[in-house]
Amino acid sequence: MIFKVLYQASKDEVPVREQTETLYLEATDVRDVRKKLLDRPYNVEFIQPLTGKFLDYEKKSAEFKLEKI
């Protein structure tokens, strides 16, 4: 399953909406996503599973790039 992860690049700074970044990751569930991102200094805000039309829509985005972790 593919997940959309919204995060801040640093855990040390106050989250600012305009600085929220996105990555797309393939994992089995939300717990697996968090485990894969554990070694990165990200402040994860939200993890959304993408399926069906939601996934098709995201794939059309120029920013869609599936991370290999």
C-alpha positions in Angstrom: 0.0 0.0 0.0 1.2 3.5 -0.7 1.1 6.2 2.1 1.3 10.0 1.9 3.4 11.4 4.8 3.2 15.0 5.8 6.1 16.1 7.9 8.3 18.9 9.1 12.0 18.5 8.2 13.2 19.1 11.8 11.9 18.0 15.2 13.7 20.9 16.8 11.7 23.7 15.2 8.1 24.8 15.7 5.9 23.3 13.0 4.8 25.9 10.4 2.2 24.9 7.9 4.0 26.6 5.0 7.0 24.4 5.6 5.2 21.1 5.6 6.8 18.7 3.2 5.3 15.5 1.6 6.7 12.1 0.8 5.1 9.0 -0.6 6.2 5.7 0.8 5.2 2.0 0.2 4.6 0.1 3.4 2.2 -2.5 4.8 0.6 -0.3 7.4 1.0 3.0 9.4 3.2 1.3 12.0 5.5 0.1 9.2 5.7 3.7 7.8 6.7 5.0 11.2 9.3 2.3 11.6 10.9 3.1 8.2 11.1 6.8 9.1 12.5 6.3 12.6 16.1 7.1 11.7 15.2 10.4 10.0 14.9 13.7 11.9 11.3 14.2 10.7 8.4 15.5 12.8 5.6 13.5 11.2 2.3 15.3 11.2 0.0 13.0 9.3 0.1 9.6 7.5 -2.6 9.0 5.0 -3.1 5.7 3.1 -3.7 6.2 -0.6 -6.0 3.9 -2.6 -8.2 4.0 -5.6 -9.1 7.5 -7.0 -7.1 9.2 -4.3 -3.9 7.4 -5.4 -4.7 8.1 -9.1 -5.0 11.8 -8.3 -1.8 12.0 -6.4 0.1 10.1 -9.2 -0.9 13.0 -11.5 0.9 15.5 -9.3 4.3 16.7 -10.4 5.6 16.1 -6.8 4.6 12.4 -6.7 7.8 10.4 -6.2 7.7 7.0 -4.4 10.5 6.9 -1.8 12.6 3.7 -1.6 13.3 3.0 2.1 
